[in-house]
Amino acid sequence: MTATTSPSKSSNTLAIDGGPKAVTGFEAKPEPKIGVEEFLAIAKRFGFTPEALKRLAATVSDADLLGQGPNFGKYITSFPSPSSGSQYEAAAKELFGSPFALGLSSGTGALHAAMVAAGATRGKEVIVPALGFMATAAAAAITGATPVFCDVDESLQMDPKKIEECITPNTVAVAPTHHWSMVADLDPIMDIARRKGLKVVEDCAQSPGAKYKGKYVGTIGDLGCFSISAYKIIGGGEGGLVLAKDSKLFDRVNQLAECGGLWRPDRFAPPVYEGELFVGTNYRMSEFEATVDIVQLHKLGGIVNRFRTNYERITKQLISCTDITPQLINDRAGLIGYRLRFYPQTHELRKRVTSALQAEGVPAYSLGPTSKPDWHLSSEMFPLAASLAPHSRHDRCPVGMDLYRREVAVNIDQWWTQRDCDMIATAMNKVFTACATPGRASRSW
């Protein structure tokens, strides 16, 4: 009996059935999507001289050193290590002691996402301060909700005593803004919010690193929003951050900020609970911004300490005047202090003091009653006109309107030395003695 052999697999046999693979390898050699030219473009943007750029180009000209190259997207990265976005968020959680943190493309994006998470939508209302940049109120308006302005006190922060009169059955949140390196008085604000069932969204764009009774602002309310941008004390470009305590609120922040579902463990799964999924947008932070802002976050402690030190160096030397009232400070130990503010009794005195300080070389300024419109004052936030209701109080916040036009502000430089601060204090006292009335004031520096 003759043995039979199985016929050999032909080239037409499918590989899945044991045949040879048709595609055995590519000759093409892919180049990184982002390579040496982009790296040098970034180096040029950093301001290196032409000579330095030549040396950098010579060092990194071998494209093989890049491997596959980077991809500046948090959810798509060719690096084996965690994305810069994830590292930025981890750094924020560690710094602030928050269980949840999300990097976003801007502080406005952070506020918008937080407002939606807190329940702001058409037909609802959010209480915002009458003084501070328009972004806080605008973020509420973007959701379709109505921003309702609450007047401020002499701290220039939202006045807790005036919050309850702003609450209606449609109110869902209170959004205190920690203005100009100072902090809002959060204990009574939190008490009112808890009693009334309202969420608290802290806007910390102008006071990152400030504290209230030992806790970082942004970690006391339900949600904390930050701007990590070139316009603030930390940040190199455009960036934002949201902190949250509650996992479901944080889910909603993510859904508004990344509507594509990339944030979800199972991206396309049905909703895990009611309210988890809804139509959102895209506020994703780029890997490039995150890479820079990781470094910026680590610089925050030093920046805050330098400002706070110089604020104290100056204010502890200032004399009191009966007709000049220093800004009310809600937490002296927690302020940053990059501006020193006070209120002359009259506009005549304000004008004289400001001019005299400037002549002495002190970086002081004031606005006055006839200054141009300013989107920091509720009555002049013109883009919001169509979003306001009669009870929004945008034209009924007399304290904010008075103080903002009457205050005098002195900018403080974090890099000033003791000698620099002594000169500023000496100059201010010289002006106060000549222009005002030295004597016991209603509030100490």
C-alpha positions in Angstrom: 0.0 0.0 0.0 1.5 3.3 -1.1 1.4 6.1 1.6 -0.2 9.3 0.5 1.0 12.8 1.5 -1.0 15.9 2.1 -0.6 18.5 -0.6 1.5 21.5 0.5 -0.4 24.7 1.3 -0.5 26.9 -1.7 0.0 30.7 -1.7 -3.7 31.0 -2.2 -4.5 29.3 1.1 -5.6 31.9 3.7 -3.2 32.6 6.5 -6.0 31.9 9.0 -6.2 28.4 7.5 -2.4 27.8 7.7 -1.3 29.5 4.5 1.6 31.9 4.2 1.0 35.6 5.1 0.6 37.9 2.2 2.0 40.9 4.0 5.4 40.0 5.3 6.8 43.5 6.1 6.9 47.0 4.8 9.9 48.8 3.2 8.6 52.2 4.2 10.2 53.9 7.1 7.7 56.1 8.9 8.8 59.4 10.3 7.4 60.9 13.5 4.3 63.1 13.0 6.0 65.6 15.4 9.7 65.7 15.1 12.9 67.7 15.2 11.5 70.7 13.4 8.6 71.1 15.9 11.0 70.8 18.8 13.1 73.6 17.4 10.0 75.7 16.8 9.2 75.3 20.5 12.8 76.2 21.4 12.6 79.3 19.2 9.3 80.3 21.0 11.2 80.0 24.3 13.5 82.8 23.1 16.8 81.0 22.6 19.3 83.1 20.5 20.1 82.0 16.9 23.5 80.7 18.1 21.8 78.6 20.8 19.3 77.3 18.3 22.1 76.1 16.0 23.6 74.2 18.8 20.3 72.6 19.7 19.7 71.7 16.1 23.1 70.0 15.9 22.3 68.0 19.1 18.9 66.7 18.0 19.3 66.5 14.2 19.3 62.7 14.3 15.6 61.9 13.8 16.2 58.3 14.9 16.7 59.6 18.4 13.0 60.4 18.6 11.6 56.9 18.0 7.9 57.3 17.1 7.9 60.9 18.4 5.4 62.5 20.9 1.7 63.2 20.5 0.4 66.2 22.3 -2.8 64.6 23.4 -3.6 63.3 26.9 -5.6 60.3 25.6 -3.3 59.4 22.7 0.4 59.3 23.6 3.2 57.3 22.1 5.3 57.5 25.3 5.3 54.5 27.6 5.2 56.7 30.7 1.9 58.3 31.8 0.7 61.2 29.8 1.7 64.7 30.8 -2.0 65.4 31.4 -2.2 62.6 33.9 1.0 63.7 35.6 -0.3 67.2 35.8 -3.5 66.0 37.5 -1.6 63.8 39.9 0.6 66.8 40.8 -2.5 68.9 41.5 -4.1 66.2 43.6 -1.0 65.9 45.7 -0.5 69.6 46.0 -4.0 70.5 47.0 -4.9 67.3 48.8 -7.9 66.7 46.5 -9.3 63.2 45.5 -10.2 64.4 42.0 -8.5 66.7 39.5 -8.9 67.4 35.8 -6.8 69.5 33.6 -8.6 71.6 31.0 -7.7 74.0 28.2 -8.6 77.2 30.2 -10.0 78.6 33.4 -13.2 79.5 31.5 -13.5 75.8 30.5 -13.0 74.8 34.1 -15.8 77.1 35.3 -18.2 76.0 32.5 -17.6 72.4 33.3 -18.0 73.0 37.1 -21.2 75.0 36.6 -22.8 72.2 34.5 -21.7 69.6 37.1 -23.3 71.7 39.8 -26.7 71.7 38.0 -26.6 75.0 36.1 -28.9 74.9 33.1 -31.7 76.8 31.4 -34.2 78.0 34.0 -31.7 77.8 36.9 -29.7 80.5 38.7 -26.2 80.8 40.0 -25.2 83.4 42.6 -22.0 85.2 41.6 -20.1 88.2 43.1 -20.8 91.7 41.8 -17.1 92.4 41.6 -14.5 90.3 39.8 -13.9 89.5 36.1 -16.9 88.6 34.0 -15.7 85.0 33.5 -17.5 83.6 36.6 -20.9 85.0 35.6 -20.3 84.2 32.0 -19.7 80.6 32.8 -23.1 80.4 34.4 -24.7 82.2 31.4 -23.1 79.7 28.9 -25.0 76.9 30.5 -28.3 78.8 30.0 -28.6 79.6 33.7 -29.1 83.2 35.0 -26.2 84.7 36.9 -27.5 86.6 39.9 -25.1 89.2 41.3 -24.5 89.4 45.1 -22.9 92.6 46.4 -19.4 92.5 48.1 -18.1 93.8 51.4 -14.9 95.7 52.2 -12.9 92.5 51.5 -14.1 92.9 47.8 -15.3 89.4 48.1 -18.9 88.2 48.0 -20.7 89.4 51.1 -22.2 86.4 53.0 -24.8 88.6 54.7 -26.3 89.3 51.3 -26.4 85.8 49.8 -29.8 84.7 51.2 -31.7 87.6 49.6 -30.4 86.4 46.2 -31.7 82.9 46.6 -34.8 81.8 44.8 -36.4 78.4 44.1 -34.3 78.3 40.9 -30.9 78.7 42.6 -28.6 75.7 42.3 -25.2 77.1 43.2 -23.2 79.8 44.8 -19.9 80.8 43.1 -17.6 82.8 45.4 -14.6 84.3 43.6 -11.3 84.6 45.5 -10.4 88.0 44.1 -7.0 89.5 43.5 -4.9 87.2 45.8 -7.3 87.3 48.7 -10.0 84.8 49.9 -13.7 84.9 50.3 -15.2 84.3 53.8 -16.1 80.7 53.1 -17.5 79.4 56.5 -20.7 81.4 56.3 -21.0 80.8 52.6 -20.7 77.1 53.1 -23.2 77.2 55.9 -25.8 78.9 53.8 -25.2 76.6 50.9 -25.6 73.5 53.0 -28.7 74.7 54.7 -30.3 75.7 51.3 -29.1 72.6 49.4 -26.8 74.5 47.0 -23.5 73.5 45.5 -20.5 75.8 46.0 -18.2 76.4 43.0 -15.0 78.2 44.1 -13.4 80.4 41.4 -9.7 80.4 42.4 -8.3 81.8 39.1 -6.8 84.9 40.9 -5.7 83.2 44.1 -4.2 79.8 43.4 -2.3 78.7 46.5 -4.2 80.9 48.9 -5.7 79.3 52.0 -8.8 79.8 54.2 -8.3 78.6 57.8 -5.5 76.3 56.8 -7.2 74.7 53.7 -6.4 75.6 50.1 -9.1 77.5 48.3 -10.7 75.2 45.8 -10.9 72.3 48.2 -13.5 73.7 50.5 -16.5 74.0 48.2 -17.9 71.2 46.1 -15.8 72.2 43.1 -12.7 74.4 42.7 -11.7 76.1 39.4 -8.4 77.4 38.5 -6.8 79.3 35.6 -3.2 78.2 35.0 -2.4 80.7 32.3 0.0 83.4 31.2 -2.3 86.0 32.7 -2.2 84.5 36.2 0.6 84.0 38.8 1.4 80.5 37.4 1.0 79.2 33.9 2.9 79.7 30.7 0.1 79.7 28.1 -3.6 78.7 28.4 -4.7 76.1 30.9 -7.2 75.3 33.6 -7.9 72.9 36.5 -11.0 71.6 38.3 -10.9 70.0 41.7 -13.8 68.0 43.0 -14.7 66.0 46.2 -17.5 63.9 44.8 -17.0 61.2 42.1 -20.3 61.8 40.4 -19.7 65.6 40.2 -16.3 64.8 38.8 -17.9 62.5 36.2 -20.1 65.4 35.1 -17.1 67.7 34.9 -15.4 65.1 32.7 -18.4 64.6 30.4 -18.7 68.4 29.8 -15.0 68.7 29.2 -14.6 65.6 27.0 -17.8 64.8 25.3 -16.2 62.0 23.3 -16.3 59.7 26.3 -12.5 59.1 26.3 -12.5 59.7 30.1 -14.8 56.7 30.7 -13.4 53.2 31.6 -15.8 51.8 29.0 -16.0 54.6 26.5 -19.2 53.7 24.7 -21.1 52.0 27.5 -24.7 53.1 28.4 -24.9 55.5 31.3 -23.9 54.1 34.6 -26.4 56.3 36.4 -28.9 59.0 35.5 -27.2 62.3 34.7 -23.8 60.8 33.9 -24.0 61.4 30.2 -25.2 64.4 28.3 -24.0 66.6 25.4 -20.8 68.2 26.3 -17.9 69.9 24.5 -14.1 69.6 24.2 -11.9 71.4 26.8 -9.1 68.9 26.7 -5.7 70.2 27.8 -2.9 69.6 25.3 0.1 67.6 26.4 2.3 70.6 25.7 0.4 72.8 28.1 0.3 70.0 30.7 4.1 69.5 30.4 4.7 73.2 31.1 2.1 73.5 33.9 3.4 70.5 35.9 6.5 72.6 36.4 4.4 75.7 37.1 2.4 73.9 39.8 5.7 73.0 41.6 6.7 76.6 41.6 3.4 77.8 43.2 4.5 77.4 46.8 7.6 79.6 46.3 5.6 82.2 44.5 3.0 82.5 47.1 5.5 82.6 49.9 7.5 85.4 48.3 4.3 87.5 47.7 3.0 86.9 51.2 6.4 87.8 52.8 6.6 91.1 50.9 3.0 92.0 51.7 3.8 91.5 55.4 7.1 93.4 55.1 5.3 96.5 53.8 2.0 96.4 55.7 3.6 96.0 59.2 5.4 99.3 58.7 2.4 101.4 57.5 0.9 104.1 59.7 -2.8 104.4 60.3 -4.9 107.3 59.1 -8.4 108.2 60.2 -9.5 108.8 56.6 -8.0 105.8 54.9 -9.4 102.3 55.5 -7.3 99.2 54.6 -9.0 96.3 52.7 -10.8 93.8 55.0 -8.9 90.6 55.1 -10.8 87.4 55.7 -7.8 85.2 56.4 -4.5 87.1 57.0 -2.4 83.9 57.1 -3.9 82.5 53.9 -3.7 85.5 51.5 -1.2 85.7 48.7 -0.9 89.4 48.7 0.2 90.5 45.2 -1.8 93.7 45.6 -2.3 95.9 48.6 -5.6 97.8 48.6 -7.1 100.6 50.7 -10.1 103.0 50.6 -9.6 106.8 51.0 -12.8 108.4 52.3 -13.3 110.7 49.3 -12.5 110.7 45.6 -10.5 113.9 46.1 -8.3 112.2 48.6 -8.1 109.1 46.4 -6.9 111.1 43.5 -4.3 113.1 45.6 -2.9 110.0 47.3 -2.7 108.0 44.0 -0.8 110.8 42.2 1.5 111.3 45.1 2.3 107.6 45.4 3.1 107.4 41.7 5.3 110.5 41.9 7.3 108.8 44.7 7.8 105.7 42.5 5.2 103.4 44.1 3.4 101.2 41.5 -0.1 102.5 42.6 -3.3 103.0 40.6 -6.9 103.8 41.1 -9.9 104.1 38.7 -12.2 106.9 39.9 -15.9 107.5 39.2 -15.3 108.6 35.6 -13.1 105.8 34.4 -13.9 103.8 31.3 -16.3 100.8 31.6 -14.7 97.7 33.1 -15.9 94.1 32.8 -14.9 93.5 36.5 -17.9 95.4 37.7 -21.4 93.7 37.3 -23.1 96.8 36.0 -20.6 97.0 33.1 -20.5 93.4 32.0 -22.2 94.3 28.7 -21.9 90.8 27.0 -24.2 89.4 29.8 -27.0 91.9 29.2 -29.2 89.3 27.4 -28.6 86.7 30.1 -29.8 88.7 33.1 -33.1 88.8 34.8 -34.6 91.8 36.7 -33.7 90.2 40.1 -30.1 89.5 39.0 -29.1 92.7 40.9 -26.5 93.8 38.4 -27.4 97.4 38.9 -28.2 97.1 42.7 -24.8 96.4 44.2 -23.8 99.8 45.7 -20.9 98.6 47.8 -19.1 97.0 45.0 -19.7 100.0 42.7 -18.4 102.4 45.4 -15.3 100.5 46.5 -14.1 99.5 43.0 -14.0 103.2 41.9 -12.7 104.5 45.2 -10.0 102.0 46.1 -6.3 102.5 45.6 -4.2 99.5 44.8 -0.4 99.0 45.1 1.1 96.2 43.1 3.7 94.1 45.0 6.6 92.3 43.3 7.4 88.9 44.6 11.1 89.5 43.9 11.4 92.6 46.0 14.1 92.5 48.7 13.7 93.7 52.3 15.2 97.0 51.2 12.8 97.3 48.3 9.8 96.8 50.6 11.2 99.2 53.1 11.4 101.9 50.4 7.8 101.2 49.4 6.6 101.4 53.0 8.6 104.6 53.6 7.1 106.2 50.4 3.6 105.2 51.4 4.0 106.6 54.9 5.4 109.9 53.4 2.3 110.3 51.3 -0.1 109.3 54.0 1.4 111.8 56.4 1.3 114.6 53.8 -2.1 113.9 52.2 -4.2 112.1 54.8 -4.9 112.4 58.6 -2.6 110.2 60.7 -4.5 108.6 63.6 -6.5 105.6 64.7 -8.2 103.9 61.7 -11.3 101.8 61.8 -9.1 98.8 60.7 -5.4 98.0 61.0 -3.1 97.1 58.2 
